[in-house]
Amino acid sequence: MQLLSQIAFFLLATTAIYLFTRRITRIRRNILLGKESDYSNDKPARWRNLLLLAFGQKKMFANPLVAVMHFVIYAGFIIINIEVLEIMLDGLLGTHRLFAKPLGDFYFFLIDVFEWLAVGVITVCIVFLARRNLLKIKRFISHDLDGWPRSDANYILLSEIFLMSLFLLMNAADPSFSFSVSHWLKPLFNGWSAHSLHVFERVCWWLHIAGIFAFLNYLPFSKHLHILLAFPNAWYARLQPPGKMNNMPAIQQEVLYAMQPELAPADVVAPTSFGAKDVTDLSWRNLLDAYTCTECGRCSAACPATLTGKKLSPRKIMMDTRDRLESLGRAIDAGDDSSAEGKTLLYHYISVEELRACTSCNACVQACPASISPLEIILELRRCLIMEESSAPQEWNVLFGNVENNFAPWKFSPDDRDAWVQAGS
């Protein structure tokens, strides 16, 4: 019987790890469909970002209360799952609480800490469920979360409550051990026979580890993938000032050659495309942003366009980019040409109206706790609209014409630019 249990556990573990690895490999492939971009400079600054943004969740502490609650869940996820190592070894070796004897009293201290963290996770998850479904905070009831995104958040919170409850019940039903929190649950099992306690403890043990494996494979399909991607996203964070627009060297050269034709080489090749029309025109860093997005809505809550009723929602920009990338990845897996669907990120996922509503104010970038930049994607899509498709509002075209002819946004000759000084005197 024990051997069958070990075989069953081995099959469960290997299947879960295989499925998770396959999904993560596909996500990595999708991200690398983006254009090459170098983010390897200034290693000390990147280590600081990793420690402060990912591990320390620095930007979350703009709202200290919510930050502390989020940190409890984060700590619970990272620290409590250390006990998964013991469960894995017990399952493979057929042992029971393998670390208890070698660690002695320190083992009881660790499990006590894990149990208190579990209580913290359960409490915070209940609070977060209430914030989303009872208090109905504005950024959680926005229409861009309708359907699966809203359900996804609730499923994750309920799953964490379920897993932490199983952990406490499993400990409480173990007659050989007594820990600080689960000790208070032992009266629930008064009058139970030793066999019944053993069966219940084993059921909780199996449900707990099976739930963890299921949770592991749910993550890559969920917005909670940020639990894993927050770390590479912090490492590859943009080190330039937030909102700084990337120059287009090819365009800069074109302007230079137009002003000084003698500098133009004979074999100069004009750029073939400008900005981005689809996800493959964006950088891989933009696509990593899309998968890292937590859908928390802080970007949209800070966006003046969203607040004034415009169609733009920076959160939706990130969700649409991820959805388009997923669609393209499925087409590639099916052996189709990348353009077989006849769809693009621009027009089919993100509309012109959304792009034109953006004021480029950088509020979304500043508000994001994961250092994600919806603005970069918006600017690249707008560059495609204007520079490839000549699609701009009339007011913008007037401005462009003035800049081209008068070197300023206003319709005044450069020779008359200082006339206002003379008129004022």
C-alpha positions as CSV (number, residue, x, y, z in Angstrom):
1,M,0.0,0.0,0.0
2,Q,2.8,2.4,0.9
3,L,4.6,1.6,-2.4
4,L,1.4,2.4,-4.3
5,S,1.1,5.7,-2.5
6,Q,4.7,6.6,-3.4
7,I,4.1,5.7,-7.1
8,A,0.9,7.7,-7.2
9,F,2.7,10.7,-5.7
10,F,5.5,10.4,-8.1
11,L,3.1,10.3,-11.1
12,L,1.2,13.3,-9.7
13,A,4.3,15.4,-9.1
14,T,6.0,14.6,-12.5
15,T,2.7,15.3,-14.4
16,A,2.2,18.6,-12.6
17,I,5.8,19.7,-13.2
18,Y,5.8,18.7,-16.8
19,L,2.6,20.6,-17.6
20,F,3.9,23.7,-15.7
21,T,7.2,23.6,-17.6
22,R,5.5,23.2,-20.9
23,R,3.3,26.2,-20.3
24,I,6.1,28.4,-19.0
25,T,8.2,27.4,-22.1
26,R,5.4,28.6,-24.3
27,I,5.1,31.9,-22.5
28,R,8.8,32.4,-22.8
29,R,8.5,31.7,-26.5
30,N,5.7,34.2,-26.8
31,I,7.6,36.9,-25.0
32,L,10.6,36.4,-27.3
33,L,8.4,37.0,-30.3
34,G,9.1,40.7,-29.5
35,K,11.9,42.7,-30.9
36,E,15.4,42.4,-29.4
37,S,16.2,45.0,-26.8
38,D,19.2,45.3,-24.4
39,Y,18.5,45.6,-20.7
40,S,21.8,44.3,-19.4
41,N,23.4,47.5,-18.2
42,D,24.1,48.8,-14.7
43,K,23.9,45.5,-12.7
44,P,24.0,47.2,-9.3
45,A,20.9,49.2,-10.1
46,R,19.2,46.1,-11.3
47,W,20.0,44.3,-8.1
48,R,18.5,47.2,-6.2
49,N,15.3,47.0,-8.3
50,L,15.1,43.3,-7.7
51,L,15.4,43.7,-3.9
52,L,13.2,46.8,-3.6
53,L,10.5,46.3,-6.2
54,A,10.1,42.5,-6.3
55,F,11.1,41.3,-2.8
56,G,10.4,44.5,-0.9
57,Q,7.3,45.6,-3.0
58,K,8.5,49.2,-2.5
59,K,5.8,50.8,-4.8
60,M,3.0,49.0,-3.0
61,F,3.7,51.0,0.1
62,A,2.2,54.1,-1.4
63,N,-0.9,52.7,0.5
64,P,0.6,51.2,3.7
65,L,-2.4,49.3,4.9
66,V,-3.0,47.5,1.6
67,A,0.7,47.0,1.2
68,V,1.0,45.2,4.5
69,M,-2.0,42.9,3.6
70,H,-0.5,42.2,0.2
71,F,2.9,41.5,1.9
72,V,1.2,38.9,4.2
73,I,-0.1,37.0,1.2
74,Y,3.3,37.3,-0.5
75,A,5.2,36.1,2.5
76,G,2.7,33.3,3.0
77,F,3.2,32.2,-0.6
78,I,7.0,32.3,-0.4
79,I,7.6,31.1,3.2
80,I,4.8,28.6,3.9
81,N,5.5,26.8,0.7
82,I,8.9,25.8,2.1
83,E,6.9,23.1,3.9
84,V,6.1,21.8,0.4
85,L,9.7,20.5,0.3
86,E,9.0,18.3,3.3
87,I,5.7,17.1,1.8
88,M,7.5,16.3,-1.5
89,L,10.1,14.3,0.2
90,D,7.6,12.5,2.4
91,G,5.5,11.6,-0.6
92,L,8.5,10.3,-2.6
93,L,10.2,8.5,0.3
94,G,7.1,7.3,2.2
95,T,8.0,9.0,5.4
96,H,6.0,11.2,7.7
97,R,7.3,14.7,8.8
98,L,10.8,13.9,7.7
99,F,12.4,17.0,9.1
100,A,10.8,16.8,12.6
101,K,13.5,14.6,14.2
102,P,16.6,16.2,12.7
103,L,15.4,19.8,13.3
104,G,14.0,19.1,16.8
105,D,12.5,22.2,18.5
106,F,13.4,24.3,15.5
107,Y,10.9,22.3,13.5
108,F,8.1,23.2,15.9
109,F,9.1,26.8,15.7
110,L,9.0,26.8,11.9
111,I,5.6,25.1,11.7
112,D,4.3,27.6,14.3
113,V,5.5,30.5,12.1
114,F,3.9,28.8,9.1
115,E,0.6,28.4,10.9
116,W,0.4,32.0,12.0
117,L,1.2,33.0,8.4
118,A,-1.6,30.8,7.2
119,V,-4.0,32.5,9.5
120,G,-2.7,35.8,8.2
121,V,-3.2,34.7,4.6
122,I,-6.8,33.5,5.2
123,T,-7.7,36.7,7.0
124,V,-6.2,39.0,4.2
125,C,-7.8,36.9,1.5
126,I,-11.2,37.3,3.1
127,V,-10.6,41.1,3.3
128,F,-9.6,41.2,-0.3
129,L,-12.7,39.2,-1.3
130,A,-14.8,41.7,0.5
131,R,-13.1,44.7,-1.1
132,R,-13.8,43.2,-4.5
133,N,-17.3,41.8,-4.1
134,L,-18.9,43.7,-1.2
135,L,-17.2,47.1,-1.0
136,K,-16.9,47.1,-4.8
137,I,-14.0,49.5,-5.0
138,K,-14.2,51.4,-8.3
139,R,-11.1,49.9,-10.0
140,F,-12.4,46.4,-9.3
141,I,-15.8,46.8,-10.9
142,S,-14.6,48.5,-14.1
143,H,-16.0,46.9,-17.3
144,D,-12.6,46.0,-18.6
145,L,-12.6,43.3,-15.9
146,D,-16.0,41.8,-17.0
147,G,-16.0,38.1,-17.4
148,W,-13.0,35.9,-16.7
149,P,-10.6,38.6,-15.3
150,R,-13.0,39.3,-12.4
151,S,-13.6,35.6,-11.7
152,D,-9.9,34.8,-11.9
153,A,-9.1,37.1,-9.0
154,N,-11.8,35.5,-6.8
155,Y,-10.7,32.0,-7.8
156,I,-7.2,32.7,-6.6
157,L,-8.2,34.2,-3.3
158,L,-10.6,31.2,-2.6
159,S,-7.9,28.8,-3.6
160,E,-5.4,30.3,-1.1
161,I,-8.1,30.1,1.7
162,F,-8.7,26.5,0.8
163,L,-5.0,25.5,0.8
164,M,-4.2,27.3,4.0
165,S,-7.2,25.8,5.7
166,L,-6.1,22.3,4.6
167,F,-2.7,23.0,6.1
168,L,-4.1,23.8,9.5
169,L,-6.6,20.9,9.5
170,M,-3.9,18.5,8.5
171,N,-1.8,19.6,11.4
172,A,-4.7,19.5,13.8
173,A,-5.6,16.0,12.9
174,D,-2.1,14.7,13.4
175,P,-2.2,13.1,16.9
176,S,1.6,12.9,17.2
177,F,2.2,16.7,16.9
178,S,0.8,19.8,18.4
179,F,1.4,23.3,17.0
180,S,0.4,26.8,18.2
181,V,-2.6,27.5,15.9
182,S,-3.8,24.1,14.9
183,H,-3.8,23.1,18.6
184,W,-7.0,25.2,18.9
185,L,-8.7,23.1,16.2
186,K,-8.1,19.7,17.9
187,P,-11.4,19.8,19.9
188,L,-13.1,19.4,16.5
189,F,-11.8,15.8,16.5
190,N,-12.8,14.8,20.0
191,G,-14.2,11.3,20.0
192,W,-12.6,10.4,16.7
193,S,-10.8,7.0,16.6
194,A,-7.1,6.8,15.8
195,H,-8.0,5.3,12.4
196,S,-10.4,8.1,11.5
197,L,-7.9,10.8,12.5
198,H,-5.2,9.1,10.3
199,V,-7.6,8.9,7.3
200,F,-8.7,12.5,7.7
201,E,-5.1,13.7,8.1
202,R,-4.1,11.7,4.9
203,V,-7.0,13.1,3.0
204,C,-6.0,16.7,4.0
205,W,-2.4,15.9,3.1
206,W,-3.3,14.7,-0.4
207,L,-5.8,17.5,-1.0
208,H,-3.2,20.0,0.1
209,I,-0.4,18.8,-2.1
210,A,-2.7,18.1,-5.1
211,G,-4.1,21.6,-4.6
212,I,-0.6,23.1,-4.6
213,F,0.1,21.3,-7.9
214,A,-3.2,22.5,-9.4
215,F,-2.4,26.0,-8.2
216,L,1.0,25.8,-9.8
217,N,-0.5,24.9,-13.2
218,Y,-3.3,27.5,-12.8
219,L,-0.8,30.4,-12.3
220,P,0.5,30.5,-16.0
221,F,-3.1,31.0,-17.2
222,S,-3.9,33.6,-14.6
223,K,-3.0,37.3,-13.9
224,H,-1.3,35.9,-10.8
225,L,1.6,34.8,-13.0
226,H,3.1,38.1,-11.7
227,I,4.0,36.1,-8.5
228,L,6.7,34.6,-10.6
229,L,7.4,37.2,-13.3
230,A,7.6,40.1,-10.9
231,F,11.3,39.1,-10.3
232,P,12.5,39.1,-14.0
233,N,10.4,42.1,-14.6
234,A,12.1,44.0,-11.8
235,W,15.6,42.9,-12.9
236,Y,14.9,44.1,-16.5
237,A,13.2,47.3,-15.3
238,R,13.8,50.5,-17.3
239,L,16.5,52.5,-15.7
240,Q,15.9,55.7,-17.6
241,P,13.4,58.3,-16.2
242,P,9.8,57.0,-16.2
243,G,7.9,58.0,-19.3
244,K,11.0,58.9,-21.3
245,M,10.2,58.4,-25.0
246,N,12.6,56.2,-27.0
247,N,14.2,58.0,-29.9
248,M,14.0,56.5,-33.4
249,P,17.6,56.7,-34.7
250,A,16.5,55.8,-38.3
251,I,14.1,58.8,-38.3
252,Q,16.7,61.0,-36.8
253,Q,19.1,60.1,-39.6
254,E,16.4,60.7,-42.2
255,V,15.9,64.3,-40.9
256,L,19.6,64.9,-40.7
257,Y,20.1,63.7,-44.3
258,A,17.2,65.9,-45.4
259,M,18.8,69.0,-43.8
260,Q,22.3,68.1,-44.9
261,P,22.1,65.8,-48.0
262,E,25.9,65.8,-48.4
263,L,26.1,63.6,-45.2
264,A,23.9,60.9,-46.7
265,P,25.8,57.8,-47.8
266,A,25.1,56.5,-51.2
267,D,23.7,53.2,-50.0
268,V,21.4,54.6,-47.3
269,V,18.3,52.4,-46.8
270,A,15.1,54.1,-45.6
271,P,13.2,52.5,-42.7
272,T,10.5,50.0,-43.8
273,S,8.3,50.4,-40.8
274,F,7.6,52.8,-37.9
275,G,6.2,52.1,-34.5
276,A,4.2,48.9,-33.9
277,K,1.1,47.5,-35.5
278,D,1.2,44.1,-33.8
279,V,2.8,42.5,-30.8
280,T,5.8,41.3,-32.8
281,D,6.6,44.9,-33.5
282,L,6.9,45.6,-29.8
283,S,10.0,44.9,-27.8
284,W,10.2,41.6,-25.8
285,R,10.3,43.9,-22.7
286,N,6.8,45.2,-23.6
287,L,5.5,41.6,-23.9
288,L,7.0,40.7,-20.5
289,D,5.1,43.6,-19.1
290,A,1.9,42.3,-20.6
291,Y,2.3,38.9,-18.9
292,T,3.5,40.5,-15.6
293,C,0.4,42.8,-15.3
294,T,-1.5,42.1,-12.1
295,E,-4.7,43.8,-13.4
296,C,-4.8,45.7,-10.1
297,G,-6.1,48.8,-12.0
298,R,-3.9,51.4,-10.2
299,C,-2.8,52.6,-13.7
300,S,-6.4,53.2,-14.8
301,A,-7.4,54.8,-11.5
302,A,-4.6,57.3,-12.0
303,C,-5.2,57.9,-15.7
304,P,-6.9,61.3,-16.4
305,A,-8.4,60.0,-19.6
306,T,-10.1,57.1,-17.8
307,L,-11.2,59.4,-15.0
308,T,-12.9,61.8,-17.4
309,G,-14.8,59.0,-19.2
310,K,-12.6,58.5,-22.2
311,K,-12.4,55.0,-23.7
312,L,-8.8,54.5,-22.7
313,S,-7.9,52.2,-19.8
314,P,-4.1,51.5,-19.4
315,R,-5.0,48.2,-17.7
316,K,-7.0,47.2,-20.8
317,I,-4.0,48.1,-23.0
318,M,-1.9,45.5,-21.1
319,M,-4.7,42.9,-21.0
320,D,-5.3,43.3,-24.8
321,T,-1.6,43.0,-25.5
322,R,-1.4,39.8,-23.5
323,D,-4.6,38.4,-25.2
324,R,-3.3,39.2,-28.7
325,L,0.1,37.5,-27.8
326,E,-1.7,34.4,-26.5
327,S,-3.8,34.3,-29.7
328,L,-0.7,34.5,-31.8
329,G,1.0,31.9,-29.7
330,R,-1.9,29.5,-30.2
331,A,-1.8,30.1,-34.0
332,I,2.0,29.2,-34.0
333,D,1.4,26.1,-32.0
334,A,-1.3,25.1,-34.5
335,G,1.3,25.5,-37.3
336,D,-0.4,28.5,-38.8
337,D,1.4,31.5,-40.2
338,S,1.7,34.3,-37.7
339,S,-0.6,36.5,-39.8
340,A,-3.1,33.8,-40.7
341,E,-5.8,35.2,-38.5
342,G,-5.7,38.5,-40.3
343,K,-5.8,40.3,-37.0
344,T,-3.4,42.8,-35.4
345,L,-3.0,44.4,-32.0
346,L,-3.9,47.8,-33.5
347,Y,-7.5,48.0,-34.6
348,H,-8.6,44.4,-33.7
349,Y,-7.7,44.7,-30.0
350,I,-6.8,48.3,-29.3
351,S,-8.8,51.0,-31.0
352,V,-7.7,54.3,-32.5
353,E,-10.0,56.1,-30.1
354,E,-8.2,54.6,-27.1
355,L,-4.8,55.6,-28.4
356,R,-5.8,59.2,-29.1
357,A,-7.3,59.6,-25.7
358,C,-3.8,59.2,-24.1
359,T,-2.2,62.4,-22.9
360,S,1.2,60.8,-22.4
361,C,1.2,62.2,-18.9
362,N,3.0,59.1,-17.4
363,A,0.5,58.7,-14.5
364,C,0.0,55.0,-15.4
365,V,3.7,54.3,-15.3
366,Q,4.1,56.1,-12.0
367,A,1.2,54.3,-10.4
368,C,2.2,50.8,-11.4
369,P,3.6,48.7,-8.5
370,A,5.4,46.4,-10.9
371,S,7.1,49.1,-13.0
372,I,5.0,48.3,-16.1
373,S,4.7,50.9,-18.9
374,P,1.4,50.9,-20.9
375,L,2.6,54.3,-22.2
376,E,5.4,52.6,-24.3
377,I,2.9,50.4,-26.1
378,I,0.5,53.3,-26.7
379,L,3.3,55.4,-28.2
380,E,4.5,52.7,-30.5
381,L,1.0,52.0,-31.8
382,R,0.5,55.8,-32.3
383,R,3.7,56.0,-34.2
384,C,2.4,53.4,-36.6
385,L,-0.8,55.2,-37.0
386,I,0.8,58.5,-37.8
387,M,4.0,57.6,-39.6
388,E,2.8,54.6,-41.6
389,E,-0.9,55.2,-42.1
390,S,-1.0,59.0,-41.9
391,S,-3.9,58.7,-39.5
392,A,-4.1,61.7,-37.1
393,P,-6.8,64.2,-36.0
394,Q,-6.8,67.4,-38.1
395,E,-5.6,69.4,-35.1
396,W,-2.5,67.2,-34.9
397,N,-1.8,67.5,-38.6
398,V,-1.9,71.3,-38.3
399,L,0.7,71.0,-35.4
400,F,2.8,68.7,-37.5
401,G,2.7,71.1,-40.5
402,N,3.7,74.0,-38.3
403,V,6.6,72.1,-36.8
404,E,7.8,71.1,-40.2
405,N,7.5,74.5,-41.8
406,N,8.0,76.9,-38.9
407,F,10.0,74.7,-36.4
408,A,7.4,75.4,-33.8
409,P,3.8,74.3,-33.1
410,W,2.5,77.8,-33.9
411,K,1.8,79.3,-37.4
412,F,4.4,82.0,-37.2
413,S,7.4,82.5,-39.3
414,P,10.7,81.8,-37.5
415,D,11.8,85.3,-38.4
416,D,8.8,86.7,-36.5
417,R,9.2,84.6,-33.5
418,D,10.5,87.4,-31.3
419,A,8.0,90.0,-32.6
420,W,5.9,89.7,-29.4
421,V,8.9,91.2,-27.5
422,Q,8.9,94.3,-29.6
423,A,5.1,94.5,-29.5
424,G,5.2,94.3,-25.7
425,S,7.7,97.1,-25.4
